[in-house]
Amino acid sequence: MSTPPEAPRHPPPRRRHAPPEADSPYAWMRLVIALLLSTIGGVGMWSVVVALPAVQAEFGVARADASLPYTLTMIGFGLAGILMGRLSDRYGIVVPVLAGIGAMALGFVAASAVPGLAQFASVQGLLIGAGSSATFAPLLADTSQWFSRRRGMAVGMFASGNYLSGTLWPPLLQHFIATQGWRASYFGVGLFCLLSMVPLALMLRRRPPAMEVGPAHGVAADRSLRPLGLSANALQSLLIVAGIGCCVAMSMPQVHLVAYCGDLGYGPARGAQMLSLMLACGIVSRLTFGWISDRIGGLRTLLLGSSLQAIGLLLFLPFDGLASLFVVSALFGLSQGGIVPSYAIIIREYFSPKEAGVRVSTVITFTLFGMALGGWMSGAIFDLTGSYRAAFLNGVLWNLLNISIAAFLLRLATRRLAHA
């Protein structure tokens, strides 16, 4: 009996490395890395606040002049965020993050050796503020592209890094500034950012998987040239106006709560405790609203969060006792933390993933401008009226603008879904 000839052996075809899928363990690992980068990079926004008294004392300037570095930091953070988002869309997230880390490290080291306030303010805006912008909006957009079913929760977890940074960095910086001086502290922060953040950034070299998410949460995801029946730029413009409105309202208690408590006779220390409680509740809020947005979508989450924020602002008017202010501050923090991340969810639902970086960064930039505008406007209203009551009402009116835009967009989405 003859043996059949053996079939020729061919080596198995070489399989290409499949990109990690959305919501995979790798995606969650990236989220943890992005959260660490955001928490560390947030020092760019908080350092100048903590160092302000020491800087003012050394340079012998007025408080208004000493506040200029903070203003330039916020402007640099906002404007550079749009550029960083565009770089992320084109080259991937590692390029803008590494550029931001380099700018931050150089900025902190340079700031530690400047001879005067003008140079300090310039370094804060052009290097530290601009560099730290890469660790928020571009990373927020990148994180959203690695998740589908759990996108809201992932975005909420990442966005909480901004509040977590504000909880951790101020006491650390205050300790080192008090013991080592602000110049040595700045130099140390620059080296720490360089050594700790570069290895983390290099772990994010993989590009997001190409994925298109279908209709979500009962709202048709429309990535045509006319999402929701509007032009792409018109929809983005409405989101920008909504972002300004919600953050003008949000800034009233966040910026002026300490001063408000001082005016009521409770002292600034009590106001600082209330602000800390508000930010801590904001972390809970971002996680909770992330979970909610996975179930009802970005537009409904925006409408819900903005409505609750308006109620929280109104509660400041009748309740001004010490205990009641602590409760209202906590309620306000629980209501407002999930609003800003919802814009990233909306953009991912109605725009192409290829535009996520620049569009998310643009909206986030204008929310920062809204915070800056609201902080100044509330102070100006107080100067005119001698009371914060009108400033709280002004915040409610801006909040109503945000609510009306969210309701209008949700109505368009529901109508298009019915027609479909």
RANOR-V26869 format. One record per residue. N is the residue number from 0. RES is the residue in one small letter. PHI is phi in whole degrees, -180 to 180 (* if undefined). Layout:
N RES PHI
N RES PHI
This chain:
0 m *
1 s -81
2 t -89
3 p -62
4 p -61
5 e -72
6 a -66
7 p -61
8 r -92
9 h -118
10 p -64
11 p -60
12 p -60
13 r -72
14 r -87
15 r -71
16 h -71
17 a -74
18 p -68
19 p -59
20 e -86
21 a -63
22 d 65
23 s -80
24 p -56
25 y -64
26 a -62
27 w -69
28 m -65
29 r -62
30 l -62
31 v -62
32 i -65
33 a -62
34 l -63
35 l -64
36 l -62
37 s -67
38 t -67
39 i -70
40 g -66
41 g -65
42 v -60
43 g -62
44 m -89
45 w -94
46 s -62
47 v -68
48 v -67
49 v -71
50 a -81
51 l -55
52 p -61
53 a -68
54 v -65
55 q -61
56 a -66
57 e -69
58 f -88
59 g 63
60 v -119
61 a -74
62 r -62
63 a -62
64 d -67
65 a -68
66 s -82
67 l -59
68 p -57
69 y -65
70 t -61
71 l -67
72 t -62
73 m -67
74 i -65
75 g -63
76 f -60
77 g -70
78 l -68
79 a -67
80 g -61
81 i -66
82 l -63
83 m -63
84 g -65
85 r -65
86 l -62
87 s -64
88 d -62
89 r -90
90 y -117
91 g 97
92 i -74
93 v -64
94 v -61
95 p -66
96 v -67
97 l -64
98 a -62
99 g -65
100 i -62
101 g -61
102 a -66
103 m -62
104 a -60
105 l -62
106 g -65
107 f -66
108 v -66
109 a -66
110 a -64
111 s -69
112 a -122
113 v -71
114 p -88
115 g -152
116 l -66
117 a -61
118 q -68
119 f -62
120 a -64
121 s -64
122 v -64
123 q -59
124 g -77
125 l -78
126 l -114
127 i -71
128 g -63
129 a -64
130 g -67
131 s -68
132 s -62
133 a -68
134 t -96
135 f -125
136 a -60
137 p -62
138 l -68
139 l -62
140 a -65
141 d -64
142 t -61
143 s -63
144 q -83
145 w -100
146 f -134
147 s -125
148 r -70
149 r -114
150 r -64
151 g -61
152 m -63
153 a -64
154 v -64
155 g -63
156 m -64
157 f -65
158 a -64
159 s -68
160 g -61
161 n -64
162 y -73
163 l -62
164 s -62
165 g -69
166 t -85
167 l -89
168 w -71
169 p -55
170 p -66
171 l -64
172 l -64
173 q -60
174 h -62
175 f -72
176 i -66
177 a -68
178 t -98
179 q -114
180 g 94
181 w -72
182 r -68
183 a -64
184 s -65
185 y -62
186 f -62
187 g -65
188 v -63
189 g -60
190 l -66
191 f -62
192 c -60
193 l -64
194 l -75
195 s -92
196 m -89
197 v -60
198 p -60
199 l -65
200 a -63
201 l -68
202 m -80
203 l -107
204 r -71
205 r -67
206 r -81
207 p -62
208 p -66
209 a -75
210 m -148
211 e -121
212 v -93
213 g -78
214 p -55
215 a -126
216 h 58
217 g 78
218 v -120
219 a -68
220 a -77
221 d -114
222 r -106
223 s -76
224 l -68
225 r -128
226 p -63
227 l 60
228 g 81
229 l -108
230 s -69
231 a -59
232 n -69
233 a -67
234 l -64
235 q -63
236 s -63
237 l -64
238 l -66
239 i -64
240 v -63
241 a -62
242 g -64
243 i -63
244 g -60
245 c -68
246 c -85
247 v -61
248 a -67
249 m -64
250 s -72
251 m -55
252 p -74
253 q -65
254 v -87
255 h -113
256 l -64
257 v -63
258 a -65
259 y -61
260 c -66
261 g -63
262 d -65
263 l -80
264 g 93
265 y -88
266 g 91
267 p -67
268 a -63
269 r -65
270 g -63
271 a -64
272 q -65
273 m -63
274 l -64
275 s -62
276 l -63
277 m -62
278 l -68
279 a -63
280 c -67
281 g -63
282 i -63
283 v -61
284 s -62
285 r -66
286 l -68
287 t -66
288 f -69
289 g -62
290 w -63
291 i -66
292 s -66
293 d -65
294 r -106
295 i -122
296 g 92
297 g -68
298 l -65
299 r -66
300 t -65
301 l -60
302 l -64
303 l -65
304 g -63
305 s -66
306 s -64
307 l -66
308 q -64
309 a -61
310 i -64
311 g -61
312 l -63
313 l -63
314 l -68
315 f -69
316 l -74
317 p -85
318 f -113
319 d -130
320 g -75
321 l -62
322 a -65
323 s -66
324 l -67
325 f -62
326 v -66
327 v -65
328 s -61
329 a -64
330 l -63
331 f -65
332 g -62
333 l -68
334 s -91
335 q -96
336 g -64
337 g -93
338 i -72
339 v -60
340 p -61
341 s -65
342 y -64
343 a -64
344 i -64
345 i -61
346 i -64
347 r -70
348 e -81
349 y -123
350 f -128
351 s -66
352 p -60
353 k -68
354 e -107
355 a -61
356 g -59
357 v -73
358 r -72
359 v -64
360 s -63
361 t -65
362 v -65
363 i -62
364 t -59
365 f -73
366 t -66
367 l -66
368 f -62
369 g -64
370 m -62
371 a -64
372 l -63
373 g -65
374 g -62
375 w -69
376 m -63
377 s -64
378 g -65
379 a -65
380 i -66
381 f -63
382 d -63
383 l -77
384 t -107
385 g 75
386 s -152
387 y -89
388 r -62
389 a -66
390 a -67
391 f -64
392 l -64
393 n -60
394 g -62
395 v -63
396 l -63
397 w -64
398 n -65
399 l -65
400 l -62
401 n -62
402 i -62
403 s -65
404 i -68
405 a -62
406 a -66
407 f -63
408 l -67
409 l -65
410 r -64
411 l -62
412 a -64
413 t -66
414 r -65
415 r -67
416 l -66
417 a -65
418 h -67
419 a -67
